[in-house]
Each structure stands twice: as structure tokens, then as C-alpha cells.
Amino acid sequence: MRAVGDRIEWCGDIDGRPIEPGDPAARTYTGIVDSVHRHPDDADRIVAHLVRCRGGVSGTYLATVLPEHRPAVVDS
């Protein structure tokens, strides 16, 4: 279970779309969970995370991470 403040990583393509981890176009992204969004009829079902990320010249930005991205908590 992922919670606000957890550091997570996930795989996506260059445009951030979900992609299989072994795909040659896959990139690994990391960030800190800012908010967890749950299904209105099922509180156990997470439908999205807003994740605070750091970019090179872009500074900080929010990414939408879906279950299809297969997010996983990583040690800080």
C-alpha cells in the first residue's frame, strides 16, 4: 500500500505512458507521493497517485501515476 510521503518508482515511456519494465523504451521514474486518489465506491482501490518529481532544468513537477505504471515503494 502506498501512502502520502512514500518514495515510489514506476516505469513509463518518454511521454509518461505506462510501459512494460523490460521494454527497450521503458524509463524508470521516481518521486514522492503527494496524494492518493481512491475509487469512490471502493476505498481499497487506488485509481491514481499525484507524485512530486524533480527534473533537471524544469525543477519540481507533479506526475499522475496510474496502477498500470506498477508503482512500487522504494527505500529513501
N, CA, C and O of each residue as an XYZ file, in Angstrom:
304
protein
N       0.850     -1.183      0.000
C       0.000      0.000      0.000
C       0.890      1.238      0.000
O       1.807      1.348      0.813
N       0.623      2.149     -0.895
C       1.383      3.390     -0.975
C       0.614      4.508     -0.280
O      -0.613      4.572     -0.351
N       1.354      5.389      0.394
C       0.729      6.460      1.165
C       1.443      7.776      0.887
O       2.560      7.793      0.368
N       0.786      8.877      1.237
C       1.385     10.200      1.087
C       2.728     10.213      1.812
O       2.837      9.765      2.954
N       3.743     10.732      1.130
C       5.087     10.806      1.693
C       5.991      9.656      1.297
O       7.207      9.746      1.464
N       5.415      8.558      0.765
C       6.239      7.434      0.317
C       7.026      7.813     -0.930
O       6.533      8.539     -1.794
N       8.249      7.314     -1.013
C       9.051      7.456     -2.231
C       8.733      6.243     -3.101
O       8.878      5.104     -2.657
N       8.295      6.485     -4.350
C       7.945      5.381     -5.239
C       8.716      5.489     -6.548
O       9.253      6.542     -6.892
N       8.755      4.369     -7.269
C       9.291      4.371     -8.624
C       8.310      3.633     -9.519
O       7.542      2.793     -9.050
N       8.337      3.951    -10.812
C       7.440      3.334    -11.775
C       8.082      3.412    -13.147
O       9.040      4.158    -13.355
N       7.554      2.644    -14.076
C       8.063      2.639    -15.450
C       7.082      3.355    -16.365
O       5.865      3.240    -16.215
N       7.634      4.089    -17.308
C       6.836      4.762    -18.313
C       7.679      4.987    -19.549
O       8.896      4.809    -19.522
N       7.027      5.381    -20.636
C       7.795      5.726    -21.825
C       8.236      7.183    -21.719
O       8.018      7.819    -20.687
N       8.841      7.711    -22.753
C       9.374      9.079    -22.700
C       8.267     10.111    -22.453
O       8.536     11.199    -21.943
N       7.018      9.768    -22.816
C       5.889     10.679    -22.607
C       5.127     10.391    -21.318
O       4.114     11.032    -21.039
N       5.614      9.422    -20.523
C       4.989      9.117    -19.243
C       3.896      8.070    -19.276
O       3.313      7.756    -18.238
N       3.605      7.521    -20.451
C       2.575      6.479    -20.545
C       3.089      5.174    -19.943
O       4.288      4.903    -19.994
N       2.191      4.359    -19.371
C       2.614      3.068    -18.810
C       3.269      2.197    -19.884
O       2.858      2.206    -21.045
N       4.289      1.450    -19.479
C       5.018      0.576    -20.400
C       5.591     -0.584    -19.596
O       5.843     -0.450    -18.398
N       5.795     -1.704    -20.243
C       6.375     -2.868    -19.569
C       7.803     -2.552    -19.138
O       8.556     -1.956    -19.908
N       8.192     -2.939    -17.919
C       9.538     -2.636    -17.423
C      10.670     -3.134    -18.322
O      11.706     -2.474    -18.398
N      10.514     -4.264    -19.000
C      11.582     -4.801    -19.842
C      11.648     -4.211    -21.240
O      12.567     -4.523    -21.997
N      10.690     -3.366    -21.594
C      10.652     -2.765    -22.926
C      11.868     -1.859    -23.120
O      12.234     -1.126    -22.202
N      12.502     -1.894    -24.300
C      13.674     -1.036    -24.537
C      13.379      0.462    -24.380
O      14.285      1.242    -24.086
N      12.125      0.865    -24.573
C      11.762      2.283    -24.452
C      11.391      2.674    -23.018
O      11.088      3.837    -22.754
N      11.413      1.706    -22.089
C      10.999      1.978    -20.704
C      12.016      2.851    -19.983
O      13.227      2.690    -20.133
N      11.490      3.767    -19.206
C      12.302      4.612    -18.328
C      11.780      4.427    -16.913
O      10.587      4.201    -16.708
N      12.669      4.523    -15.944
C      12.262      4.428    -14.546
C      12.202      5.833    -13.969
O      13.159      6.601    -14.072
N      11.077      6.158    -13.364
C      10.868      7.459    -12.744
C      10.732      7.268    -11.240
O      10.327      6.199    -10.784
N      11.066      8.292    -10.470
C      10.895      8.254     -9.017
C      10.307      9.572     -8.541
O      10.442     10.601     -9.203
N       9.657      9.529     -7.393
C       9.104     10.734     -6.798
C       8.467     10.426     -5.456
O       8.453      9.282     -5.002
N       7.939     11.473     -4.828
C       7.297     11.376     -3.519
C       5.789     11.541     -3.703
O       5.340     12.493     -4.341
N       5.011     10.618     -3.146
C       3.549     10.665     -3.280
C       3.013     11.902     -2.560
O       3.222     12.078     -1.360
N       2.316     12.757     -3.318
C       1.673     13.957     -2.768
C       0.229     13.669     -2.368
O      -0.255     14.188     -1.363
N      -0.461     12.837     -3.161
C      -1.841     12.476     -2.833
C      -2.182     11.128     -3.452
O      -1.633     10.732     -4.479
N      -3.104     10.438     -2.795
C      -3.582      9.132     -3.248
C      -5.068      9.279     -3.540
O      -5.827      9.754     -2.695
N      -5.481      8.872     -4.734
C      -6.877      9.002     -5.141
C      -7.498      7.620     -5.246
O      -6.996      6.745     -5.951
N      -8.601      7.443     -4.529
C      -9.261      6.138     -4.445
C     -10.591      6.154     -5.194
O     -11.188      7.209     -5.407
N     -11.033      4.982     -5.581
C     -12.317      4.830     -6.263
C     -13.430      5.214     -5.288
O     -13.391      4.796     -4.131
N     -14.423      6.001     -5.723
C     -15.468      6.458     -4.803
C     -16.313      5.325     -4.202
O     -16.872      5.482     -3.117
N     -16.409      4.190     -4.899
C     -17.217      3.076     -4.396
C     -16.393      1.974     -3.739
O     -16.953      1.008     -3.221
N     -15.067      2.110     -3.754
C     -14.194      1.071     -3.189
C     -12.935      1.734     -2.635
O     -11.980      1.977     -3.372
N     -12.939      2.020     -1.352
C     -11.824      2.749     -0.719
C     -10.506      1.983     -0.765
O      -9.447      2.580     -0.574
N     -10.547      0.678     -1.013
C      -9.312     -0.105     -1.106
C      -8.664     -0.013     -2.486
O      -7.513     -0.412     -2.662
N      -9.396      0.509     -3.454
C      -8.910      0.564     -4.840
C      -8.308      1.939     -5.142
O      -9.017      2.944     -5.163
N      -7.003      1.971     -5.373
C      -6.320      3.214     -5.738
C      -6.439      3.392     -7.246
O      -6.126      2.480     -8.010
N      -6.893      4.574     -7.674
C      -7.038      4.829     -9.106
C      -5.930      5.723     -9.645
O      -5.683      5.730    -10.851
N      -5.257      6.477     -8.781
C      -4.150      7.325     -9.231
C      -3.390      7.885     -8.036
O      -3.912      7.979     -6.925
N      -2.146      8.251     -8.300
C      -1.320      8.982     -7.333
C      -0.873     10.268     -8.017
O      -0.592     10.268     -9.216
N      -0.807     11.347     -7.275
C      -0.094     12.528     -7.751
C       1.252     12.484     -7.055
O       1.329     12.415     -5.828
N       2.318     12.526     -7.852
C       3.664     12.317     -7.339
C       4.524     13.536     -7.647
O       4.574     14.002     -8.785
N       5.196     14.045     -6.625
C       6.104     15.184     -6.767
C       7.452     14.659     -7.256
O       8.079     13.817     -6.612
N       7.879     15.169     -8.398
C       9.124     14.720     -9.028
C      10.058     15.906     -9.210
O       9.639     17.064     -9.199
N      11.332     15.587     -9.375
C      12.327     16.629     -9.652
C      12.894     16.395    -11.038
O      13.289     15.281    -11.385
N      12.929     17.460    -11.825
C      13.502     17.386    -13.160
C      14.764     18.211    -13.219
O      14.981     19.072    -12.366
N      15.598     17.966    -14.204
C      16.851     18.702    -14.349
C      16.649     20.203    -14.342
O      16.797     20.843    -13.300
N      16.316     20.772    -15.481
C      16.121     22.216    -15.567
C      14.690     22.628    -15.250
O      14.415     23.809    -15.041
N      13.781     21.662    -15.212
C      12.370     22.007    -15.007
C      11.998     22.183    -13.542
O      10.895     22.640    -13.242
N      12.889     21.833    -12.629
C      12.575     21.968    -11.210
C      11.644     20.869    -10.750
O      11.843     19.703    -11.089
N      10.623     21.228     -9.977
C       9.680     20.251     -9.435
C       8.393     20.260    -10.256
O       7.920     21.316    -10.676
N       7.837     19.075    -10.478
C       6.571     18.966    -11.204
C       5.761     17.814    -10.614
O       6.307     16.963     -9.912
N       4.456     17.788    -10.900
C       3.586     16.696    -10.456
C       3.348     15.744    -11.622
O       3.080     16.174    -12.743
N       3.448     14.454    -11.346
C       3.152     13.424    -12.339
C       1.953     12.624    -11.849
O       1.817     12.366    -10.653
N       1.090     12.236    -12.771
C      -0.014     11.343    -12.454
C       0.464      9.919    -12.689
O       0.856      9.564    -13.801
N       0.432      9.107    -11.643
C       0.877      7.717    -11.735
C      -0.340      6.820    -11.538
O      -1.016      6.878    -10.510
N      -0.601      5.998    -12.536
C      -1.748      5.093    -12.527
C      -1.330      3.696    -12.083
O      -0.139      3.383    -12.080
N      -2.289      2.853    -11.708
C      -1.938      1.475    -11.349
C      -1.206      0.744    -12.482
O      -0.378     -0.129    -12.223
N      -1.513      1.101    -13.740
C      -0.866      0.471    -14.893
C       0.637      0.749    -14.938
O       1.378      0.027    -15.604
N       1.091      1.783    -14.240
C       2.522      2.091    -14.159
C       3.259      1.143    -13.210
O       4.490      1.119    -13.184
N       2.513      0.374    -12.441
C       3.062     -0.561    -11.443
C       3.987      0.147    -10.450
O       5.150     -0.234    -10.311
N       3.479      1.173     -9.758
C       4.334      1.877     -8.796
C       4.735      0.977     -7.635
O       3.961      0.132     -7.185
N       5.956      1.176     -7.161
C       6.468      0.394     -6.032
C       7.182      1.329     -5.070
O       7.883      2.250     -5.491
N       7.003      1.090     -3.778
C       7.688      1.888     -2.754
C       9.162      1.505     -2.761
O       9.507      0.325     -2.823
N      10.035      2.520     -2.696
C      11.481      2.281     -2.631
C      12.027      2.901     -1.358
O      11.453      3.848     -0.820
N      13.134      2.362     -0.883
C      13.781      2.924      0.302
C      14.365      4.280     -0.035
O      14.873      4.489     -1.137
N      14.292      5.197      0.908
C      14.812      6.556      0.686
C      16.312      6.568      0.685
O      16.921      7.624      0.513
